C-alpha cells in the first residue's frame, strides 16, 4: 500500500485512532491517503495498547521511514492526544492541518449559535485572505470571545487561505479516515490475527476493483475530475477575458475581477494553486487562447497516475501456514480487561449535532435549523435565565389586563363617528 502511495498519490496523509471492539482492548492507529479519484487510500495501520505520545511517536517514525524523507507531506488530524506535539517535534518540514468538523465540536461547546457556525465555516472555506478576514470581522462583531478563541489557533491550520500549494488538496476535514474506520468496523471486533487477515482481504478486493474499473475508462483525466472540468467549461462562457500583458489576464465574473498569471499558473482566487485544477477564471482564459484545459490539470489527477497507484498488488497469503504453531513459538493473547456491564459499543459515539441532523433527516425537515433565542437581548445561543448581556433591548409597553373595552370613550351608544 505504501508503494502505491509513493507511485503517485498526493502528499496528503490523514492520521486517526479508533478503539478496538473485541474482548482485548486496544487502539488501531491508521494513516490514510487520498487517491486521484478523491477516495481514501490506506497507507499503514498498527495496533497499540493506548493512544499517547509514545505510541504516536513510534507510529509516525515508522511511517516516515517507509515513505522516505524526500516527500513534503501534509498531515491532517483530529488533534488527537500526543499527535500534534509529535508532528511538531519530529516533522519540522511538514505541514499540519486540523479537522474543521472536530474543531467545531469544541467551538460549539462554548459558543452555540447558528450564525457563528455559518461564519466559522465560511472563514474556514475561504481561499483568499480577504474573505477570511471579512468573516472573522463578522464573528468579532457578534461575539468577541468567539473571535479570541479562534484567533488563538493559527489560520493556516484550519483555513484554506493558509494552505500550502504543494499538497494539491483543499480538504480541511478528516472524513477519509472515518470512511476507512467504517469499512473495517466488522474486523475490529475480531482477535488480532484474524482482524489483520480481514483487513488484508478487504484491501486486496478493493485494490483489484479499483484497478479493473480504471482499466475500462478512457481519456487523460479520471472520471470525477473530467466531469468537473466539463462543468467549468460551461460556466466560464459567461466570463469576460481582457489581456493585461504577456501571459497576464483580467477576468470579469459576476461583477468581480480576478487576475490570472498563465506563466506561473496562478490566479488571485487561489483555487487553481491549492487544488491543481483550473478554476472558472483560468478556464475562461484557456478557452480564449484556444487551449486544452486537460493539459493544465495537475498530474496527480491523470489516469496514468491512478493506474500506477493500484498496479501494486496486495499479495495472497495462506493463513493456515501462518497459524502453524509447530514452527513458531506460542503467542499468548494480551491480558483481558474486566468486561463492563451491558452490551459492548460497536459504533462511534455521535455528537449532539450529528444526532440532530440524523433526527431531522428521519423527520424529513432537512437540516436542523432550530436555535434558542434569548427574550431579553434577542441573541441566539442562550435563554433569559443564562443571559449575561447588560445592554438589553428596552421592553415593549405592557398592556392592561382583562378584556379590551368595546365602547369608545367620549361617545354615547349608537352615536356615529362622523359627528352630528
VENFENNOR-V972890 format. One record per pair of residues at least 4 apart in sequence whose ideal C-beta (glycine too) atoms are under 7 Angstrom apart, sorted by the first residue. I is the first residue (numbers start at 0). J is the second residue. If there is no record, write none. Layout:
I	J
I	J
This chain:
0	4
0	41
0	42
0	202
1	5
1	42
1	43
1	65
1	66
2	6
2	311
3	308
3	309
3	311
4	8
4	32
4	40
4	42
5	66
6	307
6	308
6	311
7	299
7	304
7	307
7	308
8	32
8	33
8	34
8	40
8	308
9	33
9	166
9	167
9	168
9	299
10	70
10	71
10	72
10	73
10	165
10	166
11	32
11	33
11	73
11	166
11	168
12	30
12	32
12	42
12	72
12	74
13	31
13	75
13	173
13	175
13	176
14	30
14	74
14	76
14	82
15	29
15	77
15	173
15	176
15	180
16	26
16	27
16	28
16	50
16	79
17	26
17	27
17	180
18	26
19	24
19	25
19	26
19	27
19	187
20	187
20	188
20	343
20	345
21	187
21	188
21	189
21	190
22	335
23	332
23	333
23	335
24	336
25	46
25	47
25	48
26	47
26	49
26	50
27	44
27	46
27	187
28	44
28	45
28	47
28	54
28	58
29	41
29	44
29	176
29	179
30	42
30	43
30	62
31	39
31	40
31	41
31	42
31	175
31	176
31	179
32	40
32	42
33	37
33	39
33	40
33	168
33	175
34	38
34	40
34	305
34	308
35	221
35	299
35	300
35	304
35	305
36	221
36	223
36	305
37	223
39	175
39	178
39	179
41	179
41	202
43	62
43	65
45	58
46	191
47	54
49	54
50	54
50	79
50	80
51	55
51	80
51	81
52	56
52	81
52	84
52	85
53	57
54	58
55	59
55	81
55	82
55	85
56	60
56	85
56	89
57	61
58	62
59	63
59	85
59	86
59	89
60	64
60	89
61	65
62	66
66	70
71	92
71	93
71	165
72	93
73	93
73	94
73	96
73	163
73	166
74	86
74	93
74	95
75	96
75	98
75	170
75	173
76	82
76	83
76	98
76	173
77	98
77	101
77	173
78	83
78	97
78	101
81	85
82	86
83	87
84	88
85	89
86	90
86	93
86	95
94	163
94	166
95	156
96	156
96	157
96	171
97	102
97	156
97	157
98	102
98	172
98	173
99	103
99	123
99	157
99	171
99	172
100	104
100	172
102	106
102	157
103	107
103	116
103	119
104	350
106	110
106	119
106	148
107	111
107	352
109	148
110	115
110	142
110	145
110	380
111	380
112	116
112	379
112	380
113	117
113	368
113	370
113	379
114	118
114	141
114	379
115	119
115	138
115	141
115	142
115	145
116	120
117	121
118	122
118	134
118	137
118	138
119	123
119	138
120	124
121	125
121	134
122	131
122	134
122	135
122	158
123	157
123	158
123	159
123	171
124	159
125	130
125	131
125	134
125	158
125	159
125	160
126	159
126	160
126	268
126	269
126	270
126	273
127	160
127	268
127	269
128	132
128	160
129	133
130	134
130	160
131	135
131	154
131	158
131	160
132	136
133	137
134	138
135	139
135	146
136	140
137	141
138	142
138	145
138	146
138	149
139	143
139	146
142	146
143	147
144	148
145	149
146	150
147	151
152	156
152	157
154	158
154	160
154	161
155	161
155	162
157	171
159	169
159	171
159	273
162	169
162	273
164	272
164	273
167	274
167	275
167	297
167	299
169	273
169	274
173	177
174	178
175	179
176	180
177	181
178	182
179	183
180	184
182	201
183	187
183	198
183	201
186	194
186	197
186	198
187	194
188	345
189	193
189	194
189	197
190	194
191	195
192	196
192	322
193	197
194	198
195	199
196	200
196	318
197	201
198	202
199	203
199	313
200	204
201	205
202	206
202	313
203	207
203	313
204	208
205	209
206	210
206	309
206	313
207	211
208	212
209	213
209	309
210	214
210	309
213	302
213	305
213	306
213	309
216	222
216	302
218	225
218	302
219	293
219	301
219	302
220	224
220	225
220	228
220	293
220	296
220	300
220	301
220	302
221	225
221	300
221	302
221	305
222	226
223	227
224	228
224	276
224	296
224	300
225	229
226	230
227	231
227	276
228	232
228	292
228	293
228	296
229	233
230	234
231	235
231	277
231	279
231	282
232	282
232	286
232	292
234	279
235	279
235	282
235	283
235	286
238	250
238	251
238	252
238	279
238	280
238	283
239	251
240	248
240	250
240	283
240	284
240	287
241	248
241	249
242	248
243	247
243	248
243	249
246	260
246	261
246	262
247	258
247	260
248	259
248	284
249	256
249	258
250	257
250	259
250	280
250	283
250	284
251	256
252	257
252	279
252	280
257	266
257	267
257	268
257	280
258	267
259	266
259	280
259	281
259	284
260	265
261	284
264	271
265	271
265	272
266	270
266	271
266	278
266	280
266	281
268	278
268	280
269	273
270	274
270	278
271	276
271	277
271	278
271	281
275	296
275	297
275	299
275	300
276	296
276	300
277	281
277	282
277	285
277	292
277	295
277	296
278	282
279	283
280	284
281	285
282	286
282	292
283	287
284	288
285	290
285	292
285	295
290	294
296	300
298	304
299	304
302	306
303	307
304	308
305	309
306	310
316	321
317	321
318	322
319	323
323	327
324	329
349	353
349	354
351	355
352	356
353	357
354	358
355	359
355	367
356	360
356	366
356	367
357	361
358	362
359	364
359	365
359	366
359	367
370	379
371	379
371	380
371	381
371	382
372	377
372	379
373	377
373	378
373	381
373	382
373	383
373	386
374	383
375	383
375	386
375	391
376	386
376	388
376	391
376	392
377	392
378	388
381	385
381	386
410	414
415	419
